[in-house]
Amino acid sequence: MVGASKPASNALFLEDLQVGQRFSSGFHTIDEAQIKAFAAQFDPQPFHLDGEAAKATLFSGLAASGWHTAAITMKLLVESGLPLRGGIIGAGGEISWPKPTRPGDVLAVFSEIEEVTPSRSRPDRGMIRVRSETRNQHSEIVQILVAKLVVPRRSDITLARASPTSSDAVVHAQG
């Protein structure tokens, strides 16, 4: 596959993760041009496109789309924040934006594993629940993402060939 990369040797399997484990990402500085370019393509609302018009809105100034903040969060998690084997594969979650992201903000993501759940019906994987807070340079939280992620298990040939059962009962890891 063109552009595919090999998994990092330090990428973590389900067995490497435990409740309470924390990770932090690198940084991304967002500017007015990025905010406007993203908004023009994906969220064309005045408070994302026009600083002057944005002054008269709930945001009282130019603010990045929440979806732009989410995209930056994903980039930071993939590049440096959550080294999961097989990539960051979402299976659902909740997202909130308690404060707007502004031009000049320097964003970083801080994540904590809240739950580790091996699958009984699919012994080659499990699920984790991870809370990720995206913060600006003032440590203010601009986004909270609580996500369920699919994570491969370290397995031998016997485990990999185990046949699935009809139920997907789970066992919660003790942390």
CORKA-V25579 format. One line per field, one symbol per residue. ss: DSSP state (a for helix, b for strand, c for the rest). phi: phi as a letter, one per 40 degrees, with the letter a starting at -180 (. if undefined). psi: psi as a letter, one per 40 degrees, with the letter a starting at -180 (. if undefined). A space follows every 10 residues. Layout:
ss: ???
phi: ???
psi: ???
//
This chain:
ss: cccccccccc cbcaaacccc cbbbcccbbc caaaaaaaaa aacccaaaac aaaacccccc cccccaaaaa aaaaaaaaaa accbccccbb bbbbbbcccc cccccbbbbb bbbbbbbbbc ccccbbbbbb bbbbbccccc bbbbbbbbbb bbccccaaaa cccccccccb bbccc
phi: .cgcbccccc cccdccbadg cbbbccbbcb bdccdccccd cbacbdcbbb dcccccbdcf idbcddccdc ccdcdcccca bacccggcbc bhibbabcac cbdgcbcabb bbcbabbccc cbccaabbbb bbbcbcccgc cbabbbbcbc bcccbbcccc ccccbcbbcb bcccb
psi: hheiiiiide ihideeiihe hiiiiaihhh iddddddddd ddggideedh dddddeidef ihiiiddddd ddddddddde dgghheihhi eiaiiigdii hiheihiihh ihhdihhihd egeeiaiihh hhhhiaeeeh heihhhihih hiihiadddd ehiiidifii hhih.
//
